[in-house]
Amino acid sequence: MEGILMEFLSFMLGDEQYAIDILCVREIRAYMPVTRIANAAASMKGIFDLRGAIVPVFDMRILLGLAPAPAGGHPVVIILDIDGKPAGIVVDSVCQVVALVEGSVKPVPAAKAHAAASSIRGVASLEEGMLIVLDIARLMASLDEPVRAEAA
């Protein structure tokens, strides 16, 4: 018996393909200039106005502990809707929507080298290679934790 079919939006960061739950994606846009915020975390590229909503934009490479993107690329912003809050993530490129059977996402061996490791749901094998499936809601919630700690 097959498991539940889940859909993910896949994207590239360098040579690696990642995926996030399609239900968290509001829209995809070409990268646009952002307004930088003083004393913001290094992962926060800035903010922009999206039809009247102020949207924070984060660099997925920094969030995942990867090297910065080479100059001259054409990054893309994936606009997320996490619990009614918009946020943007900058990726190198968007690939496609991938449908996976629930059991096809396998756990990652326990390598907790970076804080973002807890945001990896698992990996799936595709014809073209491995797909790293992220728990984007958990990753974005972890960005709010330092703010909550400062407010306490």
C-alpha positions, 0 to 999 in steps of 0.5 A: 500500500502506498503512503500519502502523496506530498508535494514539495517545491524544489530549489537549488543552492549551489549544486544541491537540490532542496525542497520545502512543503508546497503548502508553505509557498505563497509565490515565487518572484525574481530577486528585488532590492531590499531595505537593510535593517540595522543590527539584523541577523546576518541571515536577514537580507532586509525587508520589502513591501509586498502589496502593503505587507512588510516582508522580511527576506532571509538568505537560505545559504546563510541559514543553512551554513553554506558558502555565499552565492557567487556574484552575477547569479540571478537569485529567486525569492520564494515568498512563504506563508508560515502561520499567516506570517509572510517571509521571503527566502533567497535561493539560487533557482527554483526547479519544479514541484516534486510529488513524493510518497510519504515513506520516500523521505528518509531520515538523515544520519545524526550529523548535527554540525549546524543549528539548521540540521534540526530543520532537515526532514530527511532526504529522498532519492530522485533520478537526478540525485538526492533531494534534501527535504527541509521543514521550512516552518521549523526553520523559520520558527527558529529565527523568531526564538532569539527575538522572543528571548530578548523580549522576555 
